[in-house]
Amino acid sequence: MGYKGDIGINSFDLSSPDSIAKAIKNTKKSTPVKVYLQGYINATEENEAVKIFNSESLWILIGEYHLIKRILEENKGTILHYHIEQDRRNSAIPLLNLLELEARVEPSAIIRENVLIKKNAIIMMGAVINIGAEIGENSMIDMNCVIGAKAIIGNNVHIGAGTVIAGVLEPPSVNPVIIKDNVFIGANAVVLEGVCVGEGAVVAAGSIITQDVPSNSVVAGMPARVIKMKNEKTLEKIKILDDLRG
């Protein structure tokens, strides 16, 4: 790990588990911090890697820790006190810029760069979405879900709270998990690497999916098995609320 070079994760081939792992190894690592400082600093010669905002004796510094640490050490005689905020250390994959998404992302969701989130998707509190994953239109990723690297979630899908969708990394898998359109997955389910859940299928809460799930089937158990085909009663139980996706 270190600070040499300026190669970001998207400069690398991300098409396979091995290439993603190599990209994580070789990309520039980042420890961004924000510092609130009272006093005086002489940092006019710092490069653009550190953003400095100042009003009288109040300063805000934003940038890489190793650069800001040097500023603090060089100006310790004129600094009254300071506070440092940080949320990662030697991170290889930045977080996704959320500002232009046509989706709803609630606080504390962690979404890494190179994730595709389509229109009217909902990402709830505490969800974690790893590099290369895709979230389809009108799909909900509920609270505390984990969506692994390169997993593909279709349109109008509900992924229940606490569910884990395996990624292609460690153990490496050539085939990503694919959740097709109109699937409903109950809370705390686990979908293992390489599995395809067919269109319209229903996965009962707490199930562990180890093999492909047929379209429009209802599966349950550990490991899950088909218990019936979807019917009108099932449809009423898994109804998706359009008002949540407006």
C-alpha positions as CSV (number, residue, x, y, z in Angstrom):
1,M,0.0,0.0,0.0
2,G,1.1,3.5,-0.6
3,Y,0.5,6.9,-2.2
4,K,2.7,6.7,-5.3
5,G,1.0,7.0,-8.7
6,D,-2.5,8.4,-9.6
7,I,-4.1,5.4,-11.2
8,G,-7.8,5.0,-10.3
9,I,-9.8,1.7,-10.2
10,N,-11.6,2.5,-13.5
11,S,-8.3,2.6,-15.4
12,F,-8.0,-1.2,-15.1
13,D,-9.8,-4.1,-16.7
14,L,-12.7,-5.1,-14.4
15,S,-14.1,-7.9,-16.4
16,S,-13.1,-10.9,-14.2
17,P,-12.4,-11.7,-10.6
18,D,-8.7,-11.9,-11.2
19,S,-8.6,-8.6,-13.0
20,I,-10.6,-6.9,-10.3
21,A,-8.3,-8.3,-7.6
22,K,-5.3,-7.1,-9.6
23,A,-6.8,-3.7,-10.0
24,I,-7.4,-3.4,-6.3
25,K,-3.8,-4.4,-5.7
26,N,-2.3,-1.8,-8.1
27,T,-4.7,1.1,-7.8
28,K,-3.7,4.2,-5.8
29,K,-4.9,3.8,-2.2
30,S,-6.8,6.6,-0.6
31,T,-7.2,7.8,3.0
32,P,-9.3,11.0,2.6
33,V,-9.9,13.2,5.6
34,K,-11.7,16.4,6.5
35,V,-10.0,18.6,9.1
36,Y,-11.6,21.5,11.1
37,L,-8.9,23.7,12.5
38,Q,-8.7,26.9,14.6
39,G,-5.6,29.0,14.5
40,Y,-3.3,29.9,11.5
41,I,-1.6,27.8,8.9
42,N,0.8,28.6,6.0
43,A,-0.3,26.2,3.3
44,T,-0.3,28.5,0.2
45,E,2.1,26.3,-1.6
46,E,0.1,23.1,-1.3
47,N,-1.1,21.5,-4.5
48,E,-4.7,20.9,-5.6
49,A,-4.7,17.6,-3.8
50,V,-5.7,19.5,-0.6
51,K,-8.7,21.8,-0.7
52,I,-8.4,24.6,1.9
53,F,-11.3,26.9,3.0
54,N,-10.6,29.7,5.4
55,S,-12.4,32.5,7.3
56,E,-10.3,34.4,9.8
57,S,-9.0,31.8,12.3
58,L,-11.3,28.9,11.1
59,W,-9.9,26.5,8.5
60,I,-11.3,23.5,6.7
61,L,-8.9,21.1,5.0
62,I,-10.0,18.3,2.7
63,G,-7.6,15.8,1.1
64,E,-5.4,12.9,1.6
65,Y,-4.2,12.3,5.2
66,H,-0.5,12.0,4.5
67,L,-0.6,15.5,2.9
68,I,-2.7,17.1,5.6
69,K,-0.7,15.5,8.3
70,R,2.4,17.3,6.9
71,I,0.5,20.6,7.0
72,L,-0.5,20.0,10.7
73,E,3.1,19.1,11.7
74,E,4.6,22.1,9.9
75,N,2.1,24.6,11.5
76,K,1.7,23.1,15.0
77,G,3.0,26.2,16.6
78,T,0.1,28.4,15.3
79,I,-2.7,25.8,15.5
80,L,-4.9,26.1,18.6
81,H,-6.8,22.8,18.1
82,Y,-8.2,20.7,15.3
83,H,-10.6,17.8,14.6
84,I,-10.2,15.1,12.0
85,E,-13.0,13.2,10.3
86,Q,-12.3,10.0,8.4
87,D,-14.2,7.0,7.2
88,R,-11.7,4.7,5.5
89,R,-8.0,3.8,5.4
90,N,-6.0,2.9,2.3
91,S,-9.2,2.3,0.3
92,A,-8.8,1.0,-3.2
93,I,-12.3,1.7,-4.5
94,P,-13.9,5.1,-4.2
95,L,-17.6,5.5,-3.4
96,L,-20.1,6.1,-6.2
97,N,-21.0,9.8,-6.9
98,L,-24.8,9.8,-6.1
99,L,-25.7,13.3,-7.1
100,E,-26.9,12.6,-10.6
101,L,-28.7,9.3,-9.9
102,E,-32.4,9.0,-10.8
103,A,-32.8,6.8,-7.8
104,R,-33.4,7.1,-4.0
105,V,-30.5,6.3,-1.8
106,E,-31.0,6.5,2.0
107,P,-28.4,7.4,4.6
108,S,-25.6,5.0,5.5
109,A,-25.8,3.0,2.3
110,I,-22.4,2.2,1.0
111,I,-22.1,2.0,-2.8
112,R,-18.7,1.6,-4.5
113,E,-17.7,3.1,-7.7
114,N,-18.5,1.3,-11.0
115,V,-22.0,0.3,-9.7
116,L,-24.9,1.0,-12.1
117,I,-28.1,2.1,-10.4
118,K,-31.1,2.6,-12.8
119,K,-34.1,4.9,-12.6
120,N,-36.4,4.8,-9.6
121,A,-34.4,2.1,-7.8
122,I,-34.4,2.4,-4.0
123,I,-31.3,1.7,-1.8
124,M,-32.2,1.5,1.9
125,M,-30.2,2.3,5.0
126,G,-27.2,0.1,5.6
127,A,-27.1,-1.6,2.2
128,V,-23.7,-2.4,0.8
129,I,-23.2,-2.7,-3.0
130,N,-19.9,-3.7,-4.3
131,I,-18.0,-2.9,-7.4
132,G,-19.5,-3.7,-10.8
133,A,-23.0,-4.6,-9.5
134,E,-26.1,-3.5,-11.4
135,I,-29.5,-2.5,-9.9
136,G,-32.4,-2.4,-12.3
137,E,-35.3,0.1,-12.6
138,N,-37.8,0.2,-9.8
139,S,-35.9,-2.4,-7.7
140,M,-35.5,-2.1,-3.9
141,I,-32.4,-3.1,-2.0
142,D,-33.7,-3.2,1.5
143,M,-32.0,-2.4,4.8
144,N,-28.6,-4.1,5.5
145,C,-28.5,-6.1,2.2
146,V,-25.1,-7.0,0.8
147,I,-24.9,-7.1,-3.0
148,G,-21.6,-8.6,-4.1
149,A,-19.3,-7.6,-6.9
150,K,-20.8,-7.8,-10.4
151,A,-24.1,-9.1,-9.2
152,I,-26.9,-8.3,-11.6
153,I,-30.3,-7.3,-10.2
154,G,-33.1,-6.9,-12.7
155,N,-36.1,-4.6,-12.9
156,N,-39.0,-4.5,-10.3
157,V,-37.0,-6.7,-7.9
158,H,-37.4,-6.7,-4.1
159,I,-34.3,-7.8,-2.2
160,G,-35.4,-8.3,1.5
161,A,-33.6,-6.8,4.5
162,G,-30.4,-8.5,5.5
163,T,-30.2,-10.6,2.3
164,V,-26.7,-11.5,1.0
165,I,-26.2,-11.8,-2.8
166,A,-22.8,-13.3,-3.4
167,G,-20.2,-11.6,-5.6
168,V,-17.6,-12.9,-8.0
169,L,-14.7,-12.2,-5.6
170,E,-13.2,-14.6,-3.0
171,P,-14.1,-17.3,-3.7
172,P,-13.7,-16.2,-7.4
173,S,-16.6,-17.1,-9.6
174,V,-16.7,-16.7,-13.4
175,N,-20.5,-16.3,-13.4
176,P,-22.1,-13.5,-11.4
177,V,-25.3,-13.9,-9.5
178,I,-28.2,-12.9,-11.8
179,I,-31.6,-11.9,-10.3
180,K,-34.0,-11.5,-13.2
181,D,-37.0,-9.2,-13.4
182,N,-39.9,-9.2,-11.0
183,V,-38.2,-11.4,-8.5
184,F,-39.1,-11.2,-4.8
185,I,-36.5,-12.3,-2.2
186,G,-37.5,-12.4,1.5
187,A,-35.5,-11.1,4.4
188,N,-32.2,-12.7,5.4
189,A,-31.9,-15.0,2.4
190,V,-28.5,-16.0,0.9
191,V,-27.9,-16.4,-2.8
192,L,-24.6,-18.2,-3.5
193,E,-22.2,-17.4,-6.3
194,G,-23.1,-18.1,-9.9
195,V,-26.8,-18.7,-9.2
196,C,-29.5,-17.4,-11.6
197,V,-32.9,-16.6,-10.1
198,G,-35.5,-16.8,-12.9
199,E,-38.0,-14.1,-13.8
200,G,-40.9,-13.8,-11.4
201,A,-39.6,-16.2,-8.8
202,V,-40.2,-15.9,-5.1
203,V,-37.5,-16.8,-2.5
204,A,-38.8,-17.3,1.0
205,A,-37.2,-15.5,3.9
206,G,-34.1,-17.2,5.4
207,S,-33.6,-19.4,2.4
208,I,-30.2,-20.4,1.1
209,I,-30.1,-20.6,-2.7
210,T,-27.4,-23.0,-4.0
211,Q,-28.7,-23.6,-7.5
212,D,-30.7,-21.9,-10.2
213,V,-34.3,-21.1,-9.5
214,P,-37.0,-21.6,-12.1
215,S,-39.0,-18.7,-13.3
216,N,-42.3,-18.1,-11.4
217,S,-41.5,-20.7,-8.8
218,V,-41.6,-20.3,-5.0
219,V,-38.6,-21.7,-3.2
220,A,-37.8,-22.1,0.4
221,G,-35.4,-23.9,2.7
222,M,-31.7,-24.5,3.5
223,P,-30.8,-25.4,0.8
224,A,-33.9,-24.0,-1.0
225,R,-36.1,-26.2,-3.1
226,V,-39.2,-25.5,-5.2
227,I,-42.3,-25.8,-3.0
228,K,-44.9,-24.6,-5.5
229,M,-45.5,-22.3,-8.5
230,K,-46.6,-18.7,-8.0
231,N,-50.3,-18.1,-7.8
232,E,-52.7,-15.2,-7.1
233,K,-52.3,-15.6,-3.3
234,T,-48.6,-15.4,-3.7
235,L,-48.9,-12.3,-5.8
236,E,-50.9,-10.5,-3.1
237,K,-48.3,-11.3,-0.5
238,I,-45.4,-9.9,-2.5
239,K,-47.1,-6.8,-3.9
240,I,-44.7,-4.0,-4.8
241,L,-45.8,-0.5,-3.8
242,D,-45.4,1.9,-6.7
243,D,-45.6,5.0,-4.3
244,L,-42.3,4.0,-2.7
245,R,-40.6,4.3,-6.1
246,G,-41.9,7.7,-7.2
